[in-house]
Amino acid sequence: MSAPAGGEPTALESALRRFNGAVDALEAAIERRLEVERQEAALAQQLHVLGADRSRLADALDNAEARADRLESANEEVARRLGGAMETIRAVLAAHER
């Protein structure tokens, strides 16, 4: 629409300009909201992956601790048996020295 001969915009032209500005602002707000939702979805996916990693690492830690406990028990048993074997050897050597 063009302005009337006097150069002043009509009320309709003014209203259309305001309406178009409002539509542009609404479209921009919608696009910003959609971007926020995309970012939230990406963060939710990352959180899910981190939770799965945490769970996997917790299981691995539990298994490692259980294995360490078993190795410690085996080490104590070996030390006990070695101590007994050393005492037996000392007794045999002492008996042969007499």
C-alpha positions in Angstrom: 0.0 0.0 0.0 1.2 3.4 -0.7 0.7 6.5 1.3 -2.0 8.9 0.2 -1.0 12.0 -1.7 -0.2 13.9 1.5 2.6 11.4 2.4 1.1 10.4 5.7 0.4 6.6 6.1 -3.2 5.7 6.6 -4.5 4.1 9.8 -4.8 0.8 7.9 -1.2 1.0 6.7 0.0 1.8 10.2 -2.0 -1.1 11.6 -0.6 -3.5 9.0 3.0 -2.4 9.8 2.4 -3.0 13.5 0.8 -6.3 12.8 3.7 -7.4 10.5 6.1 -6.3 13.2 4.2 -8.3 15.8 4.2 -11.4 13.5 7.9 -11.1 13.0 8.5 -10.8 16.7 6.3 -13.9 17.3 8.2 -15.9 14.7 11.5 -14.9 16.3 10.2 -15.9 19.8 9.0 -19.3 18.4 12.4 -19.9 16.8 14.2 -19.1 20.1 11.9 -21.4 22.0 12.4 -24.2 19.5 16.2 -23.8 19.8 15.9 -24.0 23.6 13.9 -27.2 23.3 16.6 -28.6 20.9 19.2 -27.8 23.5 17.2 -29.3 26.3 16.8 -32.5 24.3 20.5 -32.6 23.6 21.3 -32.1 27.3 18.8 -34.8 28.3 20.6 -37.2 26.0 24.0 -36.3 27.4 22.6 -36.8 30.9 21.3 -40.2 29.9 24.7 -41.2 28.5 26.5 -39.9 31.6 24.1 -41.9 33.8 24.8 -45.1 31.8 28.5 -44.5 32.0 28.2 -43.9 35.8 26.3 -47.2 36.2 28.9 -49.1 34.1 31.8 -47.6 36.0 30.1 -48.4 39.3 29.7 -52.0 38.3 33.4 -52.1 37.1 34.5 -50.6 40.5 32.4 -53.2 42.4 34.0 -56.0 40.4 37.5 -54.6 40.9 36.9 -54.3 44.6 35.6 -57.9 44.8 38.6 -59.1 42.9 41.0 -57.1 45.1 39.3 -58.7 48.2 39.8 -62.2 46.7 43.4 -61.5 45.9 44.0 -60.2 49.4 42.5 -63.3 50.9 44.6 -65.5 48.5 47.7 -63.5 49.4 47.1 -64.0 53.2 46.6 -67.7 52.6 49.9 -68.0 50.6 51.7 -66.0 53.3 50.3 -68.3 56.0 51.3 -71.5 54.1 54.8 -70.1 53.3 55.2 -69.3 57.0 54.2 -72.9 57.9 56.6 -74.3 55.2 59.5 -72.2 56.5 58.9 -73.4 60.0 58.8 -77.0 58.8 62.1 -76.4 56.9 63.7 -74.9 59.9 62.6 -77.8 62.1 64.0 -80.3 59.5 67.3 -78.4 59.3 67.6 -78.2 63.1 66.9 -81.9 63.4 69.7 -82.7 60.9 72.2 -80.4 62.6 72.0 -82.3 65.8 
